[in-house]
Amino acid sequence: MRKDTPPRIAVVGGGLAGLTLALALHRAGLECQVYEQAPRLGEVGAGLQLAPSATRLLHRLGLESALRSSAVIPEAMEFRRWADSSVISRGLLGEYCEKRYGAPYYSMHRADLHRALVDALPPGMVRLNARCTMAEEGADEVVLRFADGSEAVADAVVGADGIHSVLRQALVADRPRFSGQSVYRGLVDSRRIPALVAEPRVQLWLGPGRHFVCYPVSGGRLVNFVATLPTSASEDESWSRRGRAADVAAAYEGWCEDVTSVIAAADQVSLWALHDRDPIERWSTGRVTLLGDSAHPMLPFLGQGANQAIEDAVALAACLRDAAPGDLPAALQRYESLRRPRTSLVQERSRGNSTAFHLADGEAQRERDAAMGTPAPERQDWLHGYDVEDSLESHQPV
Ligand SMILES: Cc1cc2nc3c(=O)[nH]c(=O)nc-3n(C[C@H](O)[C@H](O)[C@H](O)COP(=O)(O)OP(=O)(O)OC[C@H]3O[C@@H](n4cnc5c(N)ncnc54)[C@H](O)[C@@H]3O)c2cc1C
């Protein structure tokens, strides 16, 4: 790296992880170039829950007013029984969360967050139609190669290219692991289910082998739902495709009316096969590192993938900002050693919920419900109370 000039940082992938990193770098006084394979910027999927550990960071990045105007602040998160919708547990969010953690819990449309990030970036930071095929690392720089034959040179490269990451391939020979489950996702006009949206809430109905989640997005005009069910899809099958609302209705036949009324109001659904990967021992090789789903893809059963990506992005930007001239590899090591333990734990717990959420009715289910029904107030502190910038202050690389 040239010691007298700012480092050239390249980010592969313009999803929520890559764009948050670009904004955090920009706010830290460092510029970067994002390379995105898609011909235009946008987000697929529907809803997203954003927890205080991430929203405090997004607010500090200047997005508070954009988020408050598009997101919903749910009053509570409720777990319910599949057959009669009786409440297993109700945890407060809303004002309680803001007071306890100093930042809100949002439910929102993914496209709204993506747009807020894009709007906050200076023009020209994202190059579209740029599918990276390889990163070649030398002693002083990295050469990125793209599918159209072009190249780019950078001092450090960040792979924010999602669960199928090309950059991860150079580090580890693993593959996405199919979970045996798929999700149907959809959006419903909230006027079609007025009783269910009278109070903004995140609601999860737990039943044998499957669970159903819904929460309001887009200022409360729409309700996002995610219906999980066991499937036999293999890794070769389509990752994300249009599903049939009738199939969701059939899979949830016999469930309470709260659930079936949401499904009945859905005109269109998409189907995603759920994959994750095991935590890995390292994310970085010298001048190349990973961020977000490329580093730690997880099942969505804690609603944490994007939250962890946002924490990653702010941590990495701070490490690069503080780097000694010419010592980017040490900055990447500092970032990785802070982030890997936490994201590995979240990956594991997300997998754990895959079993806990889907117990058949019986003794284990009754024990689970009893434990969930009397939660300690500090139960979520490790997740929501965490401030990655505070942790960085006291963190010594290992
Ligand atoms: C059903 C479901 C519900 C979820 N709910 C939540 C939730 O409530 N809260 C939460 O925090 N998380 C949630 N998640 C997880 C969250 O969506 C992901 O963790 C997050 O979007 C990952 O962002 P990313 O930017 O790392 O990856 P991606 O969103 O996959 O973005 C990767 C980007 O890189 C680009 N790209 C890929 N390869 C290349 C290449 N070779 N060259 C150039 N560009 C490339 C892609 O086009 C894409 O734009 C959920 C996930 C699912 C499936």
The ligand as a Gaussian input file, in Angstrom:
#p B3LYP/6-31G(d) Opt

LIG

0 1
 C      -36.629000     -15.729000       5.439000
 C      -35.544000     -14.855000       5.955000
 C      -35.820000     -13.905000       6.919000
 C      -34.800000     -13.109000       7.451000
 N      -35.109000     -12.205000       8.410000
 C      -34.136000     -11.472000       8.971000
 C      -34.438000     -10.527000       9.990000
 O      -35.593000     -10.348000      10.393000
 N      -33.410000      -9.802000      10.531000
 C      -32.119000      -9.964000      10.100000
 O      -31.220000      -9.296000      10.645000
 N      -31.804000     -10.837000       9.112000
 C      -32.780000     -11.583000       8.540000
 N      -32.463000     -12.454000       7.536000
 C      -31.065000     -12.568000       7.083000
 C      -30.659000     -11.421000       6.172000
 O      -31.586000     -11.311000       5.124000
 C      -29.281000     -11.663000       5.594000
 O      -28.398000     -12.070000       6.614000
 C      -28.712000     -10.379000       4.959000
 O      -29.586000      -9.887000       3.980000
 C      -27.343000     -10.665000       4.364000
 O      -26.877000      -9.542000       3.697000
 P      -25.537000      -9.636000       2.813000
 O      -25.382000      -8.285000       2.232000
 O      -24.450000     -10.230000       3.631000
 O      -25.845000     -10.713000       1.699000
 P      -26.825000     -10.629000       0.453000
 O      -28.093000      -9.950000       0.819000
 O      -26.915000     -12.001000      -0.111000
 O      -26.080000      -9.666000      -0.573000
 C      -24.981000     -10.100000      -1.329000
 C      -24.844000      -9.153000      -2.518000
 O      -23.676000      -9.522000      -3.240000
 C      -23.961000      -9.602000      -4.613000
 N      -23.041000     -10.593000      -5.171000
 C      -23.022000     -11.931000      -4.958000
 N      -22.018000     -12.506000      -5.608000
 C      -21.353000     -11.510000      -6.245000
 C      -20.208000     -11.480000      -7.089000
 N      -19.534000     -12.609000      -7.390000
 N      -19.792000     -10.283000      -7.578000
 C      -20.467000      -9.131000      -7.287000
 N      -21.575000      -9.112000      -6.501000
 C      -21.996000     -10.280000      -5.983000
 C      -25.426000     -10.037000      -4.666000
 O      -26.031000      -9.707000      -5.909000
 C      -26.006000      -9.250000      -3.502000
 O      -26.403000      -7.953000      -3.878000
 C      -33.471000     -13.262000       6.976000
 C      -33.182000     -14.178000       5.969000
 C      -34.200000     -14.966000       5.452000
 C      -33.884000     -15.971000       4.377000

